[in-house]
Amino acid sequence: MKSTLFLSMLLLVLFGSCHAQVITANENINSPETMQAPYVVMVSLDGFRHDYAAKFGAINLLKMAADGLSTPAMIPSFPTKTFPNHYSLVTGMYPGTHGIVSNEFYDPERDRTYRVGNREAVQDSSWYGGTPLWVLAEKQGMKSASYFWVGSEAPIQGIYPSYYSYFDDKVPHSTRINQAIDWLKLPPAKRPHFITLYFSPVDTEGHRHGPDSDEVAAAVRSLDAELGILRQRLDSLGLPLTLIITSDHGMTPITGKDPIILSELIALDKWKMASTSNILLMYNPKPEEVEAAYATLARDTTKFFTYKKGQLPAQYHFGQLPVTGDLVLVAKPPYSFRKSIVPPQAGGDHGYPYDICPDMGAIFYAVGPRIAPREVAPSFESVHVYPFVAGLLGLKITDAIDGKAEVLAGYLKKK
């Protein structure tokens, strides 16, 4: 195992590639029992809002809804950011439980910061709680693969997916699709039964141009065409396979006007801060300074809400882990936090709580041999996807999770 991993890493460093190097993390084989198990390919479309398919005529996704299971809007976890929600999808835990509480956050106990662009942090398994689906599968003798997903580059509980790649968003979508098909053409002993794929252009265009733009419409239709090709190629394999298309969050318009400049409200020199555009985590070990700042910031709720650790609304499930911050500031749409006054930039954003911004709603489509056509589930939280996938694969859930199997189990045909 170590020699194979070292060789793959060496080739990556020496020769590079026009696309992400696929790493074989282990030479294990599927157990005799799991070789008979079904397959699941789970695809994430970053920033794909719940209404985009109908709004922009995504014919292949709409056909998936007609052929299988969908929902009007899947409810993302708080905060509605990329890393927390991708990790919630594969652990069945809220961010306040699994610990990836934002795209950037600080751990006061070890004086370190997690950032999505910091590869050392992203690959450090100590940040990640829970048991991701690929870890659950590998522990139970089932091979898995990931062409990008949050957490898949770290040895969580000492385990990688059998096959994975370091994130590189320049990798063509066709390369990712081809790799998934190639994995499913491997001999049964080496063939992964759980595969993740990730695509981001809809999120990128949503940020740049806003969710109602022609650019987002074009990105949705282009990606939808590629998903149609993926589904056709998967169907041609003749495997007992369920295809799941989901997203991490939606997108809402912002104007960029009248930003929230926190330095104008309180002195920040004694605070550690981890900021995204609309969720601000603030850390201070001195209770008296936390109380004083809270008293000032909580007076006005015109543009944002201020919460103490453990006192956020119950539906946010944000918990009291040290990484959640001593104060949590939540902007109201369309407002954002800024370090300084900058020229207004219109576009789109996410991160806002779903209960105050339904535009954060995500998607969920599933089609496969155990799913009847035209099934529509009432809106459900994304943490319930984990037990649904585990059930399809025949995996036993070994840890306590926030997701509930009964939420989606009723939409499956009996074996």
Summary of the structure (lengths in Angstrom):
residues: 415
radius of gyration: 21.3
end to end distance: 35.7
largest distance: 64.4
contacts: 1415
relative contact order: 0.21
helix: 34%
strand: 20%
